Amino acid sequence: MSAQLPLALRLRDGLTLETFVAGANQAVLATLTPLLAGEPGQLYLYSDPGLGRTHLLTAAVIQAEQAGRRAVLLPGRELAALPPALLEDFDHFDLLALDDLDLLAGRPEWEEALFHLYNRCRDRGAAMLFAAAAAPAAAGFALPDLRSRLAAGPVFRLQPLTDEALVELLRGRAARRGLTLADEVAGFIVHRGARTPSALLALLDRLDEHALARQRRLTIPLVKEALNW
């Protein structure tokens, strides 16, 4: 990646495939596996916010880099403030991941640049991962050829996790931090909190800080105190 690009592309600590709780999204992981093994192709993910799109793209880039491949994660939210011509620098990667792609939709210069980047990457045999809030046909892209390219491979809508899977997610994150989080406490957080992985993990961050500051264990009374429940 060009050192001149002012993109905040820090790969987030802990966002790996091992920490992704798939639930009903096992087919997504199965489709992703050959792309991470070096096969050419593409994968398009969409969902409501907070269900793990960024986690999966970040994890894919981390794993590809660890395997010695050239990989990059481009966040649409940050790209939107930059000139589309910068995409000319990104066709030499083995794996290209574009997050929040729909934030570039409806902008003719960006759509044209994405279309040409897609073609160059496909011709090189790269793997391409896309994530957005809606399916290709509903994401707001005006360029028909770009819509058809994005829909040319597997398209998955990420499914919400069950309560049991959300408890697993919280307990896994807590364990990696050295915290003890009982099933009943995790279940209470899931029952009372916003029911998306990102929102629940943000709550766990707050609880971790609260418990550490008071040198107390994570219990239901402490959760109620910290979150005013």
C-alpha positions in Angstrom: 0.0 0.0 0.0 1.3 3.5 -0.9 2.7 5.2 2.2 1.2 8.5 1.0 -2.4 7.4 1.5 -3.9 8.9 4.7 -6.0 5.8 5.4 -6.4 4.6 9.0 -6.0 0.9 8.1 -5.0 -0.4 11.5 -6.0 -4.0 11.7 -8.0 -4.4 14.9 -6.7 -6.4 17.7 -8.5 -9.7 18.1 -10.5 -9.7 14.9 -9.4 -13.1 13.6 -11.3 -16.0 12.0 -10.8 -17.9 15.3 -12.7 -15.3 17.2 -15.5 -15.0 14.7 -18.6 -16.8 16.1 -20.3 -17.9 12.9 -23.6 -19.2 14.1 -25.8 -19.7 11.0 -23.1 -18.2 8.8 -21.0 -21.3 8.3 -21.5 -21.1 4.5 -19.7 -17.8 4.5 -16.6 -19.3 6.1 -16.7 -22.2 3.7 -16.8 -19.8 0.7 -14.0 -17.7 2.2 -11.6 -20.6 2.8 -10.4 -21.2 -0.8 -10.0 -17.4 -1.3 -7.6 -17.3 1.7 -5.8 -20.4 0.3 -4.9 -18.3 -2.8 -7.6 -19.2 -5.2 -9.0 -16.4 -7.4 -12.6 -15.3 -6.9 -14.8 -13.0 -4.9 -17.2 -12.8 -2.0 -19.9 -10.2 -1.3 -21.3 -9.8 2.2 -24.1 -7.6 3.4 -26.0 -7.1 6.6 -27.4 -4.6 9.1 -24.7 -2.8 11.1 -22.8 -4.7 13.8 -23.2 -8.3 12.6 -19.5 -8.9 11.7 -18.8 -7.7 8.2 -15.8 -5.7 9.2 -14.6 -8.5 11.5 -14.6 -11.0 8.6 -12.8 -8.7 6.2 -10.2 -7.8 8.8 -9.7 -11.4 9.8 -9.2 -12.4 6.1 -6.6 -9.7 5.6 -4.7 -10.8 8.7 -4.7 -14.4 7.7 -3.6 -13.7 4.2 -0.8 -11.6 5.4 0.3 -14.3 7.9 0.4 -16.7 5.0 2.8 -14.4 3.1 0.3 -12.9 0.7 -0.1 -9.3 -0.2 -3.5 -8.2 1.3 -5.1 -4.9 2.0 -8.3 -3.6 3.7 -9.9 -0.5 2.3 -12.6 1.2 4.4 -15.2 2.9 2.2 -15.9 5.4 5.0 -12.4 6.8 4.7 -12.1 6.3 0.9 -15.1 8.5 0.4 -13.1 11.6 1.4 -10.3 10.9 -1.0 -9.9 11.1 -4.8 -11.0 8.0 -6.7 -7.7 8.0 -8.6 -6.0 6.4 -5.5 -7.5 3.0 -6.5 -4.9 2.8 -9.3 -2.4 1.8 -6.6 -4.3 -1.3 -5.4 -4.4 -3.7 -8.2 -1.2 -5.6 -7.3 -2.6 -7.3 -4.1 -3.3 -11.0 -3.8 -6.4 -10.2 -1.7 -8.3 -7.0 -1.8 -11.0 -6.3 0.8 -13.4 -3.3 0.5 -15.5 -2.5 3.5 -18.6 -0.3 3.6 -18.6 -0.3 -0.2 -22.1 1.2 -0.4 -20.8 4.5 0.9 -19.2 5.0 -2.5 -22.4 4.2 -4.4 -24.1 6.9 -6.5 -20.8 8.7 -7.0 -20.0 8.4 -10.8 -16.2 8.8 -10.5 -15.9 6.4 -7.7 -18.1 3.8 -9.4 -16.0 4.1 -12.5 -12.8 3.7 -10.5 -14.2 0.6 -8.7 -15.3 -0.9 -11.9 -11.8 -0.6 -13.5 -10.1 -1.8 -10.3 -12.4 -4.9 -10.2 -11.4 -5.7 -13.8 -7.7 -5.4 -13.2 -7.8 -7.5 -10.0 -9.9 -10.2 -11.8 -7.5 -10.3 -14.7 -4.6 -10.8 -12.3 -6.4 -13.7 -10.5 -6.8 -11.9 -7.2 -9.3 -12.6 -4.5 -11.8 -9.9 -3.8 -14.0 -9.4 -0.7 -16.7 -6.8 -0.5 -18.9 -5.8 2.4 -21.9 -3.4 2.3 -25.2 -2.7 4.0 -27.3 -4.1 1.1 -27.0 -6.6 -1.8 -25.4 -5.3 -5.0 -28.7 -4.6 -6.7 -30.0 -2.6 -3.7 -26.8 -0.8 -2.6 -27.4 2.3 -4.7 -24.8 1.7 -7.5 -25.9 3.4 -10.7 -23.3 1.8 -13.0 -24.9 -1.4 -14.3 -21.6 -3.0 -15.2 -20.4 -2.5 -11.6 -23.5 -4.0 -10.2 -23.2 -7.0 -12.3 -19.5 -7.5 -11.4 -20.3 -7.3 -7.7 -23.0 -9.9 -8.1 -21.0 -12.2 -10.2 -19.8 -14.3 -7.3 -21.3 -15.6 -4.1 -23.4 -13.0 -2.3 -24.4 -13.7 1.4 -26.5 -11.8 3.9 -25.0 -12.3 7.3 -27.5 -13.8 9.7 -28.0 -12.5 13.3 -26.6 -14.7 16.1 -28.8 -16.6 18.4 -28.8 -15.8 22.1 -26.6 -18.9 22.7 -24.1 -17.8 20.1 -24.0 -14.2 21.6 -23.2 -15.7 25.0 -20.4 -17.7 23.4 -19.1 -14.5 21.8 -19.1 -12.6 25.1 -17.5 -15.4 27.1 -14.8 -15.9 24.4 -13.9 -12.2 24.4 -13.8 -12.2 28.3 -11.6 -15.3 28.4 -9.1 -13.8 26.0 -8.9 -10.8 28.4 -8.4 -13.0 31.4 -11.9 -12.3 32.8 -14.3 -14.8 34.3 -17.7 -14.3 32.8 -20.3 -16.8 34.1 -23.0 -18.1 31.7 -25.8 -16.4 33.7 -24.0 -13.0 33.7 -23.3 -13.3 29.9 -27.0 -14.3 29.4 -28.2 -11.3 31.4 -26.1 -8.9 29.3 -27.4 -10.5 26.1 -31.0 -10.3 27.3 -30.7 -6.6 28.3 -28.3 -5.2 25.8 -28.6 -4.4 22.0 -28.5 -7.8 20.3 -25.6 -7.3 17.8 -22.1 -8.6 18.3 -20.5 -5.1 18.0 -22.9 -3.5 20.6 -22.5 -6.3 23.1 -18.7 -6.3 22.8 -18.7 -2.6 23.4 -20.8 -3.2 26.6 -18.2 -5.8 27.7 -15.4 -3.2 27.2 -17.3 -0.8 29.5 -17.9 -3.5 32.1 -14.2 -4.6 32.0 -13.1 -1.0 32.7 -15.7 -0.6 35.5 -14.8 -3.9 37.1 -11.1 -3.2 36.9 -11.4 0.2 38.4 -13.3 -1.2 41.4 -11.3 -4.5 41.6 -14.5 -6.5 41.5 -15.7 -9.6 39.6 -18.2 -9.4 36.7 -21.5 -10.2 38.4 -25.1 -9.3 37.7 -25.2 -6.7 40.4 -22.0 -5.1 39.0 -23.5 -5.1 35.5 -26.6 -3.4 36.8 -24.5 -0.8 38.6 -22.2 -0.1 35.6 -24.9 0.1 33.0 -27.7 1.6 35.1 -30.0 -1.3 34.4 
